Amino acid sequence: MRGAPATVLNRLSTIATTRLYLSTLVLGELTAGAEKSPRRDILMAAIRDITAEMPVLPFDADAAAIYGRIRATLENKGSPIGPMDTLIAAQAVAHGLVLVTDNVREFRRVPDLHCEDWMRKLPSPRLG
């Protein structure tokens, strides 16, 4: 992935691409951003590169049901997150996946969601 920070590329190199998925929702967000950009052609090519290497995970009925539960839970607590983030979180929870995001602070409010920020450098292992 051209232009990705080294920390992200390092994490990607440790995981088989068969264990990574791109959400259809995230694909839509990436495409919308690319379509509005003066660098449209470059960004669309990058999106094609990503989708050639990574399976795209559709939003399904299980994710929709979990979306309803998450949205109601967060709204009842008075701490909702954005609608698209709620959908993306629901998809990850429905499929038992870890959500990779640089917005861990917002996603931490979602029950049963596991997320990681690959933009942050991994701590060095302690020796001895």
N, C-alpha and C positions, 0 to 999 in steps of 0.2 A: 504494500500500500504506500504509494508515493506520498511524501510529506508527513507521514505519521511520526510522532515523537519516538525517539529511541526506546523509551521505557515501554511503549506499547508494542513496538516491534520485538523487543526482547521477550515480552510475555507471549506474544503470538508464536514465537519460535519454539516455545516449550509445550505447546498444545497442538494436537492433531486437528487439522481443519475439519475433520468429520465430527468433532465435538463442539464446533462453533456454529452458531446460527445467526442469521440476520433477520430481524423481525420485519414482516411486511410493513408494519407501522413505521419503523425506523427507515426502511427503504423509501417510503413515501415522503418522510420528512427530509431525507437527504436529497431526493429528487426535486422537491419543492425549492429547497435552498439553491440547488444547482441551476434550476430554471430561472431564478431571479438574479443570478450572478452574472457579472460581465465576463467571468471565466467559465461560462456554461459548458463549453465543449470539453475543457480540461476536466471539470468536475464530473460531467456525465461519463467520460472515459474512465475516471477513477471508480465510479459506481459500477460500471460494467466489469471492471477488474475484480472488484469485491464480490459481486454476485457470481462471477465465473469460478471463484475459489470457495465460496461459502454458501451452503444451502440456505434458502429463504424460508423462514418458518411462517406459515399462514396463521392468521388470527381465527380461532375456532370457537365452537359452542362452549367448551370447557373454560376457555379464557374469558368468554363473555359472561359466564356465570360468576367467575371469580372477580371480574371487573365490578359487577354489581355489588358483591360483598365488600370488596375493598373500598369502593366509593362510599357506600353507606357507612361503613365503619369510620372512615376518616372524616366524613361530614358530621357524623354524630359526635365525634371528639372535637369538632371545630378546627380540624387541622387538615383540610383537603390539600391535595397536590393538583397540579395541572391535569386537565382531561386527557391529553395525549400521554403524559407520564403515567397516569392511572392505567390506561389501556396497555402500555408497554409492560408495566409492572405485573399486571394480571396475566399477561402472556407468559412471562418468565415463571411466575408462581404455578400456573397451570401445567407447565411442562417440567417443573422441578429444575429450572436452569438458574445459573448465576447471571445476574444482570451486570454488565460492564458499563460503567458510567463515570463521568467526572462530577456528577451531581449526587453523590452519595448522601449528602445532608438531607435532601428532600426525600429521596427514596427510602431512607431509614425509617420513615414513619409507616411504611407499608408492612403489615403483619405477614410473616412467613416468607418474606422476600430476602434473598441473599444477594448482596451486590458488592462489587469490587471497583476500585478506581485504579485503572492501569496507567493513568497519567502520573501518579505518584511513584516515586522510586521505591522499590522494595527495600525493606531494612536489611542490612548486612547480617549474615548469620553470626551468632556469638561463638567464639572459639574458647575452648577450655573451660 
